[in-house]
Amino acid sequence: MATGVTFAVAKVIEDDWLLLAGSPDDDEPYSPFTRWFQFVEDDAQPWTHHETKWSARSATTYFPPGVGKNGDWALVGMSNEGHVEFSFADSIAEEKIPGAGVFAAGSVGWGYVSAIRQIGDFLFVCGAGGQVYKRVSPGNWQHMDAGLLQAIPIGARLLLSDINGSSERDIYVCGSYPGAAGMEGRLFHFDGASWRTVAIPEVGYLNRILIESLDSVWICGHNGALLNGNMRSGFRDVSSVEDNQLFYSMALFRGTLYLGSKLGLYAYEPGKAGAKIHEVATELTPPVIDSATVDSAGGVLWSIGEKDIVRFDGSSWARVDHPDNAPIR
């Protein structure tokens, strides 16, 4: 068996198609190397991979304007230093976000970038120091962070962890900022012209944003934080976890909100009277104890931890073995 691999980034492309990024277990921590895996369930060779000389931080898909899934779209991977790789059907291209990162040539001092996502026709990136970028054309990344971007040198650092929106005129970024109680959650909204701070309940740092609709935006994070609402009518705290829970990601699947956590897989049923966040009973042995990424496409929900890959088709749960890791039994 090959050297084991630990997964750091995952993105569900279709219900039977998964993109994973990981590092070999023998590598030193923070080594500038990533092995990108694709799993396509019904292929004769379901697992394929390629490598990059930087550490993966985020992944998404990119559909150029007017291009559907039958056109030339790309799988996109990004490093925390701002390297962005586009894997099209017949070619691979790489770009570098100028100024982003810590050790990369040309980094200015704002810090690492953390998330990349397509909103409308464009790719957007957010990161430390209040960085927000928009890719206006190939190789052309422009700041769109006036009012958020911090001056160099930075004292107390604004850490933006995720960006999402329903359109280019309705974008949210979340993260954290040092306060009296430690790292405190922060949320900002862009209306197409400027950023404004959104009032939220007092919570710790925030990790992920999920857009259900214009009126229903979900945000999760530290200490079981789960917020729901929108910038017009406000956000309410629907958290119901009282221990030191940490939610990394979310996915809506068949009316249930699933949350990936360092302690396993959890769920919340919006609209149900007295709804509380509860652990998901998958009936798998051993149970899911690590779910860094939960994501869905089509009729399948996926949960990916550092080693564990689990899928749910709405009726039953199953594990998917990775060829470089020992099966989880």
Helices and strands as residue ranges (DSSP letters): E 5-14, E 17-24, E 34-40, E 47-52, E 56-62, E 74-79, E 83-87, E 92-96, E 113-119, E 122-127, E 132-137, E 140-143, E 159-167, E 170-179, E 182-190, E 195-197, E 206-211, E 217-221, E 226-230, E 234-237, E 247-253, E 256-261, E 264-268, E 278-279, E 293-297, E 300-304, E 309-312, E 317-319
